[in-house]
Amino acid sequence: MTRRLQVFRGVLWAIVGLAAAVTVVRFTRGLGTTTALSDTTPWGLWVGFDVMGGVALAAGGFVVAAIVHIFHRERYRRAARPAILTAMLGYAAVVVGLLYDLGLPWNIWHPVVFWNPRSPLFEVAWCVMLYLTVLILEFLPVALERTRFQRLYRGMLRLQLPLIVIGIALSTLHQSSLGTLLLIMPFRLHGLWYTSLLPEIFFVSAICLGLVMVILESAVTAWMYRRRPETDLAAGLARFAAWGLAFYLVLRIGDLARQNKLALMVEGSFESRLFWI
């Protein structure tokens, strides 16, 4: 084990210890003590940071799976397994995080039984559950590869492509529906961000962020294990991300022009500065 890996593991164990202390406070003293939420701000930071940010960071799984298995770009195949593993761990972390974020975490099963098709959160809940299940099934052949369960391994390999297609569809629905959440609260968003195209904008940004995260994970892994960085792989994914970001920029500026909001970009307010950052 390298020195870098030992230090990294030490940092992770410290985070686990801190999380354990927060867990005790959260479930003994309630959600209000740990978050300072109120009826005015009942969601706090979790929707913007935990759910939206965390899920977007895990978007590399369905993006790389589509590149390799749908568009048959075989040179990126070696990035598929790490990307799918990261997506699976990311979505699992979101589910665990929801247990902390929900006021009544023991009711997390309610969307399974009590359906509300008009609620964006209902669609988000179902997509998270289904996509996490699909990700586990997608990654299962890796876990079975060197075991004695070879019949199950071969069966899962035959199901891999249908699972990938289903996973891409679910993740596409999920990423866009997260953008839909903010459509129901126009009074919460500045004019630079509120638009009817929020689902499409969020989806495009998630694709770009997912690709960048796969590149970052590859670089960090190479640094930690003292391996040679896969620069050719990173360069190819970076090109996809660059084209995606260019499309995102055109989409954002075009949408602001469509709404006659271009002046908000240069009004000098705090929000306009954040927009440029």
C-alpha atoms as a printed R data frame, in Angstrom:
    type eleno elety resid chain resno       x       y       z
1   ATOM     1    CA   MET     A     1   0.000   0.000   0.000
2   ATOM     2    CA   THR     A     2   1.395   3.385  -0.988
3   ATOM     3    CA   ARG     A     3   1.900   6.201   1.499
4   ATOM     4    CA   ARG     A     4  -0.621   8.315  -0.378
5   ATOM     5    CA   LEU     A     5  -3.256   5.610  -0.073
6   ATOM     6    CA   GLN     A     6  -2.600   5.258   3.658
7   ATOM     7    CA   VAL     A     7  -3.076   9.002   4.187
8   ATOM     8    CA   PHE     A     8  -6.243   8.951   2.075
9   ATOM     9    CA   ARG     A     9  -7.663   6.051   4.080
10  ATOM    10    CA   GLY     A    10  -6.869   7.918   7.290
11  ATOM    11    CA   VAL     A    11  -8.791  10.944   6.050
12  ATOM    12    CA   LEU     A    12 -11.743   8.738   5.100
13  ATOM    13    CA   TRP     A    13 -11.796   7.111   8.553
14  ATOM    14    CA   ALA     A    14 -11.776  10.573  10.143
15  ATOM    15    CA   ILE     A    15 -14.789  11.519   8.003
16  ATOM    16    CA   VAL     A    16 -16.525   8.292   9.072
17  ATOM    17    CA   GLY     A    17 -15.920   9.177  12.730
18  ATOM    18    CA   LEU     A    18 -17.343  12.670  12.246
19  ATOM    19    CA   ALA     A    19 -20.322  11.244  10.352
20  ATOM    20    CA   ALA     A    20 -20.981   8.791  13.187
21  ATOM    21    CA   ALA     A    21 -21.128  11.661  15.682
22  ATOM    22    CA   VAL     A    22 -23.483  13.630  13.421
23  ATOM    23    CA   THR     A    23 -25.631  10.502  13.008
24  ATOM    24    CA   VAL     A    24 -26.089  10.183  16.759
25  ATOM    25    CA   VAL     A    25 -27.134  13.832  17.060
26  ATOM    26    CA   ARG     A    26 -29.405  13.626  13.994
27  ATOM    27    CA   PHE     A    27 -31.402  10.618  15.168
28  ATOM    28    CA   THR     A    28 -31.508  11.493  18.877
29  ATOM    29    CA   ARG     A    29 -32.207  15.237  18.738
30  ATOM    30    CA   GLY     A    30 -34.009  15.540  15.417
31  ATOM    31    CA   LEU     A    31 -33.528  17.167  12.038
32  ATOM    32    CA   GLY     A    32 -33.939  20.744  13.259
33  ATOM    33    CA   THR     A    33 -30.941  20.558  15.595
34  ATOM    34    CA   THR     A    34 -28.540  19.488  12.868
35  ATOM    35    CA   THR     A    35 -29.864  21.606   9.987
36  ATOM    36    CA   ALA     A    36 -31.693  24.650  11.416
37  ATOM    37    CA   LEU     A    37 -34.495  24.062   8.892
38  ATOM    38    CA   SER     A    38 -37.803  25.866   9.229
39  ATOM    39    CA   ASP     A    39 -41.187  26.084   7.528
40  ATOM    40    CA   THR     A    40 -39.727  28.878   5.369
41  ATOM    41    CA   THR     A    41 -36.761  26.779   4.207
42  ATOM    42    CA   PRO     A    42 -37.900  23.169   4.658
43  ATOM    43    CA   TRP     A    43 -35.421  21.698   2.182
44  ATOM    44    CA   GLY     A    44 -32.249  23.456   3.251
45  ATOM    45    CA   LEU     A    45 -29.153  22.541   1.265
46  ATOM    46    CA   TRP     A    46 -29.921  18.904   0.587
47  ATOM    47    CA   VAL     A    47 -31.772  19.320  -2.692
48  ATOM    48    CA   GLY     A    48 -29.171  21.640  -4.173
49  ATOM    49    CA   PHE     A    49 -26.071  19.917  -2.830
50  ATOM    50    CA   ASP     A    50 -26.797  16.348  -1.779
51  ATOM    51    CA   VAL     A    51 -29.384  15.209  -4.308
52  ATOM    52    CA   MET     A    52 -28.771  17.446  -7.324
53  ATOM    53    CA   GLY     A    53 -25.008  17.754  -6.944
54  ATOM    54    CA   GLY     A    54 -24.440  14.155  -5.873
55  ATOM    55    CA   VAL     A    55 -26.561  12.665  -8.627
56  ATOM    56    CA   ALA     A    56 -24.981  14.876 -11.287
57  ATOM    57    CA   LEU     A    57 -21.513  13.792 -10.110
58  ATOM    58    CA   ALA     A    58 -22.592  10.175 -10.613
59  ATOM    59    CA   ALA     A    59 -23.825  10.862 -14.156
60  ATOM    60    CA   GLY     A    60 -20.595   9.509 -15.633
61  ATOM    61    CA   GLY     A    61 -22.000   5.994 -15.359
62  ATOM    62    CA   PHE     A    62 -24.782   6.327 -17.902
63  ATOM    63    CA   VAL     A    63 -22.746   8.680 -20.138
64  ATOM    64    CA   VAL     A    64 -19.757   6.334 -20.483
65  ATOM    65    CA   ALA     A    65 -22.082   3.316 -20.793
66  ATOM    66    CA   ALA     A    66 -23.821   5.040 -23.711
67  ATOM    67    CA   ILE     A    67 -20.499   5.949 -25.356
68  ATOM    68    CA   VAL     A    68 -19.197   2.368 -25.140
69  ATOM    69    CA   HIS     A    69 -22.257   0.168 -25.561
70  ATOM    70    CA   ILE     A    70 -24.606   2.317 -27.647
71  ATOM    71    CA   PHE     A    71 -22.178   4.286 -29.819
72  ATOM    72    CA   HIS     A    72 -19.572   1.461 -29.841
73  ATOM    73    CA   ARG     A    73 -16.564   3.630 -29.020
74  ATOM    74    CA   GLU     A    74 -14.478   0.695 -27.799
75  ATOM    75    CA   ARG     A    75 -11.416   2.754 -26.870
76  ATOM    76    CA   TYR     A    76 -13.342   3.993 -23.820
77  ATOM    77    CA   ARG     A    77 -14.346   0.526 -22.599
78  ATOM    78    CA   ARG     A    78 -11.761   0.489 -19.817
79  ATOM    79    CA   ALA     A    79 -13.455   3.562 -18.342
80  ATOM    80    CA   ALA     A    80 -16.873   1.867 -18.253
81  ATOM    81    CA   ARG     A    81 -16.379  -0.297 -15.165
82  ATOM    82    CA   PRO     A    82 -14.999   2.476 -12.925
83  ATOM    83    CA   ALA     A    83 -17.715   4.845 -14.142
84  ATOM    84    CA   ILE     A    84 -20.517   2.367 -13.418
85  ATOM    85    CA   LEU     A    85 -19.011   1.556 -10.002
86  ATOM    86    CA   THR     A    86 -18.790   5.257  -9.167
87  ATOM    87    CA   ALA     A    87 -22.389   5.793 -10.284
88  ATOM    88    CA   MET     A    88 -23.570   2.873  -8.147
89  ATOM    89    CA   LEU     A    89 -21.725   4.178  -5.073
90  ATOM    90    CA   GLY     A    90 -22.944   7.710  -5.787
91  ATOM    91    CA   TYR     A    91 -26.599   6.707  -5.969
92  ATOM    92    CA   ALA     A    92 -26.214   4.516  -2.879
93  ATOM    93    CA   ALA     A    93 -24.785   7.556  -1.066
94  ATOM    94    CA   VAL     A    94 -27.792   9.615  -2.188
95  ATOM    95    CA   VAL     A    95 -30.176   7.010  -0.751
96  ATOM    96    CA   VAL     A    96 -28.259   6.922   2.545
97  ATOM    97    CA   GLY     A    97 -28.185  10.721   2.579
98  ATOM    98    CA   LEU     A    98 -31.948  10.837   2.160
99  ATOM    99    CA   LEU     A    99 -32.327   8.874   5.395
100 ATOM   100    CA   TYR     A   100 -30.664  11.826   7.122
101 ATOM   101    CA   ASP     A   101 -32.413  14.531   5.120
102 ATOM   102    CA   LEU     A   102 -35.990  13.334   5.437
103 ATOM   103    CA   GLY     A   103 -37.911  14.494   8.468
104 ATOM   104    CA   LEU     A   104 -39.486  11.028   8.867
105 ATOM   105    CA   PRO     A   105 -36.902   8.649   7.357
106 ATOM   106    CA   TRP     A   106 -38.892   5.562   8.338
107 ATOM   107    CA   ASN     A   107 -41.487   6.660   5.748
108 ATOM   108    CA   ILE     A   108 -39.000   6.485   2.875
109 ATOM   109    CA   TRP     A   109 -40.919   3.505   1.488
110 ATOM   110    CA   HIS     A   110 -44.135   5.527   0.997
111 ATOM   111    CA   PRO     A   111 -43.548   6.372  -2.720
112 ATOM   112    CA   VAL     A   112 -43.607   2.639  -3.439
113 ATOM   113    CA   VAL     A   113 -47.142   2.274  -2.076
114 ATOM   114    CA   PHE     A   114 -48.700   5.759  -2.084
115 ATOM   115    CA   TRP     A   115 -48.390   7.038  -5.649
116 ATOM   116    CA   ASN     A   116 -48.589  10.714  -6.577
117 ATOM   117    CA   PRO     A   117 -47.878  10.934 -10.333
118 ATOM   118    CA   ARG     A   118 -48.218  14.739 -10.295
119 ATOM   119    CA   SER     A   119 -45.234  15.158  -7.965
120 ATOM   120    CA   PRO     A   120 -41.719  15.617  -9.430
121 ATOM   121    CA   LEU     A   121 -40.288  14.083  -6.249
122 ATOM   122    CA   PHE     A   122 -42.374  10.956  -6.838
123 ATOM   123    CA   GLU     A   123 -40.696  10.479 -10.217
124 ATOM   124    CA   VAL     A   124 -37.291  11.235  -8.690
125 ATOM   125    CA   ALA     A   125 -37.834   8.659  -5.938
126 ATOM   126    CA   TRP     A   126 -38.829   5.920  -8.377
127 ATOM   127    CA   CYS     A   127 -35.981   6.677 -10.779
128 ATOM   128    CA   VAL     A   128 -33.433   6.587  -7.950
129 ATOM   129    CA   MET     A   129 -34.744   3.235  -6.720
130 ATOM   130    CA   LEU     A   130 -34.921   1.675 -10.179
131 ATOM   131    CA   TYR     A   131 -31.629   3.088 -11.457
132 ATOM   132    CA   LEU     A   132 -29.722   2.006  -8.340
133 ATOM   133    CA   THR     A   133 -31.135  -1.497  -8.827
134 ATOM   134    CA   VAL     A   134 -30.068  -1.465 -12.485
135 ATOM   135    CA   LEU     A   135 -26.573  -0.232 -11.551
136 ATOM   136    CA   ILE     A   136 -26.173  -3.069  -9.054
137 ATOM   137    CA   LEU     A   137 -27.225  -5.581 -11.720
138 ATOM   138    CA   GLU     A   138 -24.873  -3.948 -14.253
139 ATOM   139    CA   PHE     A   139 -21.936  -4.252 -11.874
140 ATOM   140    CA   LEU     A   140 -22.832  -7.770 -10.713
141 ATOM   141    CA   PRO     A   141 -20.856  -9.528 -13.513
142 ATOM   142    CA   VAL     A   142 -17.676  -7.866 -12.218
143 ATOM   143    CA   ALA     A   143 -18.305  -9.299  -8.755
144 ATOM   144    CA   LEU     A   144 -19.113 -12.751 -10.194
145 ATOM   145    CA   GLU     A   145 -16.264 -12.830 -12.715
146 ATOM   146    CA   ARG     A   146 -13.843 -14.872 -10.589
147 ATOM   147    CA   THR     A   147 -16.307 -16.878  -8.521
148 ATOM   148    CA   ARG     A   148 -17.764 -20.337  -8.946
149 ATOM   149    CA   PHE     A   149 -21.138 -18.908 -10.001
150 ATOM   150    CA   GLN     A   150 -20.221 -18.967 -13.674
151 ATOM   151    CA   ARG     A   151 -23.708 -19.838 -14.908
152 ATOM   152    CA   LEU     A   152 -25.111 -16.778 -13.158
153 ATOM   153    CA   TYR     A   153 -22.171 -14.747 -14.490
154 ATOM   154    CA   ARG     A   154 -22.898 -15.749 -18.096
155 ATOM   155    CA   GLY     A   155 -26.589 -15.043 -17.610
156 ATOM   156    CA   MET     A   156 -25.862 -11.561 -16.301
157 ATOM   157    CA   LEU     A   157 -23.551 -10.903 -19.258
158 ATOM   158    CA   ARG     A   158 -26.427 -11.667 -21.644
159 ATOM   159    CA   LEU     A   159 -28.599  -9.175 -19.771
160 ATOM   160    CA   GLN     A   160 -25.937  -6.477 -19.736
161 ATOM   161    CA   LEU     A   161 -26.959  -4.593 -22.877
162 ATOM   162    CA   PRO     A   162 -30.707  -4.455 -22.024
163 ATOM   163    CA   LEU     A   163 -29.791  -3.302 -18.510
164 ATOM   164    CA   ILE     A   164 -27.550  -0.575 -19.912
165 ATOM   165    CA   VAL     A   165 -30.325   0.664 -22.215
166 ATOM   166    CA   ILE     A   166 -32.807   0.688 -19.314
167 ATOM   167    CA   GLY     A   167 -30.238   2.437 -17.107
168 ATOM   168    CA   ILE     A   168 -29.607   5.151 -19.689
169 ATOM   169    CA   ALA     A   169 -33.362   5.758 -20.033
170 ATOM   170    CA   LEU     A   170 -33.876   5.903 -16.258
171 ATOM   171    CA   SER     A   171 -30.920   8.201 -15.694
172 ATOM   172    CA   THR     A   172 -32.065  10.507 -18.496
173 ATOM   173    CA   LEU     A   173 -35.509  10.760 -16.903
174 ATOM   174    CA   HIS     A   174 -34.013  11.244 -13.467
175 ATOM   175    CA   GLN     A   175 -31.499  13.934 -14.413
176 ATOM   176    CA   SER     A   176 -34.119  15.975 -16.253
177 ATOM   177    CA   SER     A   177 -36.701  15.560 -13.480
178 ATOM   178    CA   LEU     A   178 -34.267  17.009 -10.942
179 ATOM   179    CA   GLY     A   179 -34.301  20.178 -13.020
180 ATOM   180    CA   THR     A   180 -38.098  19.998 -13.022
181 ATOM   181    CA   LEU     A   181 -38.120  20.295  -9.221
182 ATOM   182    CA   LEU     A   182 -37.244  23.976  -9.377
183 ATOM   183    CA   LEU     A   183 -39.927  24.723 -11.972
184 ATOM   184    CA   ILE     A   184 -42.516  24.549  -9.202
185 ATOM   185    CA   MET     A   185 -40.827  27.312  -7.176
186 ATOM   186    CA   PRO     A   186 -40.139  30.308  -9.457
187 ATOM   187    CA   PHE     A   187 -40.078  32.630  -6.433
188 ATOM   188    CA   ARG     A   188 -36.974  30.777  -5.163
189 ATOM   189    CA   LEU     A   189 -34.828  31.378  -8.242
190 ATOM   190    CA   HIS     A   190 -33.240  34.474  -9.730
191 ATOM   191    CA   GLY     A   191 -34.245  35.319 -13.288
192 ATOM   192    CA   LEU     A   192 -30.863  34.138 -14.598
193 ATOM   193    CA   TRP     A   193 -31.681  30.585 -13.567
194 ATOM   194    CA   TYR     A   194 -35.442  30.239 -13.780
195 ATOM   195    CA   THR     A   195 -36.566  29.009 -17.189
196 ATOM   196    CA   SER     A   196 -38.948  26.483 -18.679
197 ATOM   197    CA   LEU     A   197 -35.863  24.736 -20.097
198 ATOM   198    CA   LEU     A   198 -34.515  23.840 -16.640
199 ATOM   199    CA   PRO     A   199 -34.918  20.059 -17.216
200 ATOM   200    CA   GLU     A   200 -32.972  20.195 -20.484
201 ATOM   201    CA   ILE     A   201 -30.295  22.500 -19.060
202 ATOM   202    CA   PHE     A   202 -29.807  20.296 -15.999
203 ATOM   203    CA   PHE     A   203 -29.546  17.182 -18.164
204 ATOM   204    CA   VAL     A   204 -26.877  18.685 -20.441
205 ATOM   205    CA   SER     A   205 -24.875  19.991 -17.479
206 ATOM   206    CA   ALA     A   206 -25.065  16.567 -15.786
207 ATOM   207    CA   ILE     A   207 -23.608  14.897 -18.893
208 ATOM   208    CA   CYS     A   208 -20.668  17.322 -18.914
209 ATOM   209    CA   LEU     A   209 -20.091  17.010 -15.171
210 ATOM   210    CA   GLY     A   210 -20.251  13.217 -15.351
211 ATOM   211    CA   LEU     A   211 -17.541  13.121 -18.026
212 ATOM   212    CA   VAL     A   212 -15.325  15.489 -16.040
213 ATOM   213    CA   MET     A   213 -15.753  13.364 -12.916
214 ATOM   214    CA   VAL     A   214 -14.656  10.222 -14.791
215 ATOM   215    CA   ILE     A   215 -11.507  12.080 -15.891
216 ATOM   216    CA   LEU     A   216 -10.872  13.283 -12.329
217 ATOM   217    CA   GLU     A   217 -11.385   9.800 -10.880
218 ATOM   218    CA   SER     A   218  -8.908   8.346 -13.370
219 ATOM   219    CA   ALA     A   219  -6.302  10.994 -12.485
220 ATOM   220    CA   VAL     A   220  -6.763  10.590  -8.718
221 ATOM   221    CA   THR     A   221  -6.553   6.788  -8.950
222 ATOM   222    CA   ALA     A   222  -3.355   6.988 -10.987
223 ATOM   223    CA   TRP     A   223  -1.853   9.423  -8.470
224 ATOM   224    CA   MET     A   224  -2.817   7.354  -5.427
225 ATOM   225    CA   TYR     A   225  -1.549   4.035  -6.800
226 ATOM   226    CA   ARG     A   226   1.463   5.594  -8.562
227 ATOM   227    CA   ARG     A   227   0.314   4.396 -11.963
228 ATOM   228    CA   ARG     A   228   0.803   6.013 -15.316
229 ATOM   229    CA   PRO     A   229  -2.138   8.355 -16.073
230 ATOM   230    CA   GLU     A   230  -4.349   7.288 -18.962
231 ATOM   231    CA   THR     A   231  -3.914  10.551 -20.831
232 ATOM   232    CA   ASP     A   232  -5.278   9.219 -24.122
233 ATOM   233    CA   LEU     A   233  -8.510   8.156 -22.437
234 ATOM   234    CA   ALA     A   234  -8.800  11.430 -20.529
235 ATOM   235    CA   ALA     A   235  -8.155  13.480 -23.675
236 ATOM   236    CA   GLY     A   236 -10.944  11.706 -25.566
237 ATOM   237    CA   LEU     A   237 -13.456  12.170 -22.741
238 ATOM   238    CA   ALA     A   238 -12.355  15.793 -22.371
239 ATOM   239    CA   ARG     A   239 -13.229  16.413 -26.026
240 ATOM   240    CA   PHE     A   240 -16.738  15.068 -25.450
241 ATOM   241    CA   ALA     A   241 -17.043  17.275 -22.351
242 ATOM   242    CA   ALA     A   242 -15.808  20.330 -24.282
243 ATOM   243    CA   TRP     A   243 -18.421  19.847 -27.003
244 ATOM   244    CA   GLY     A   244 -21.067  19.343 -24.333
245 ATOM   245    CA   LEU     A   245 -20.066  22.520 -22.502
246 ATOM   246    CA   ALA     A   246 -20.083  24.464 -25.773
247 ATOM   247    CA   PHE     A   247 -23.637  23.253 -26.422
248 ATOM   248    CA   TYR     A   248 -24.560  24.128 -22.830
249 ATOM   249    CA   LEU     A   249 -23.221  27.674 -23.291
250 ATOM   250    CA   VAL     A   250 -25.192  28.155 -26.503
251 ATOM   251    CA   LEU     A   251 -28.304  26.751 -24.821
252 ATOM   252    CA   ARG     A   252 -27.983  29.046 -21.796
253 ATOM   253    CA   ILE     A   253 -27.277  32.236 -23.737
254 ATOM   254    CA   GLY     A   254 -29.948  31.421 -26.305
255 ATOM   255    CA   ASP     A   255 -32.499  30.780 -23.570
256 ATOM   256    CA   LEU     A   256 -31.701  34.084 -21.858
257 ATOM   257    CA   ALA     A   257 -32.069  35.868 -25.201
258 ATOM   258    CA   ARG     A   258 -35.406  34.116 -25.778
259 ATOM   259    CA   GLN     A   259 -36.669  35.431 -22.436
260 ATOM   260    CA   ASN     A   260 -35.178  38.929 -22.947
261 ATOM   261    CA   LYS     A   261 -33.007  38.464 -19.838
262 ATOM   262    CA   LEU     A   262 -29.541  39.126 -21.274
263 ATOM   263    CA   ALA     A   263 -29.348  42.401 -19.322
264 ATOM   264    CA   LEU     A   264 -29.431  40.425 -16.056
265 ATOM   265    CA   MET     A   265 -25.984  39.023 -16.897
266 ATOM   266    CA   VAL     A   266 -24.363  42.446 -16.503
267 ATOM   267    CA   GLU     A   267 -26.541  44.111 -13.876
268 ATOM   268    CA   GLY     A   268 -23.714  43.949 -11.306
269 ATOM   269    CA   SER     A   269 -25.706  42.073  -8.671
270 ATOM   270    CA   PHE     A   270 -24.434  39.204  -6.548
271 ATOM   271    CA   GLU     A   271 -26.420  36.774  -8.692
272 ATOM   272    CA   SER     A   272 -24.932  38.088 -11.938
273 ATOM   273    CA   ARG     A   273 -21.415  37.611 -10.543
274 ATOM   274    CA   LEU     A   274 -22.279  34.047  -9.569
275 ATOM   275    CA   PHE     A   275 -23.559  33.455 -13.087
276 ATOM   276    CA   TRP     A   276 -20.201  34.427 -14.610
277 ATOM   277    CA   ILE     A   277 -18.291  32.343 -12.062
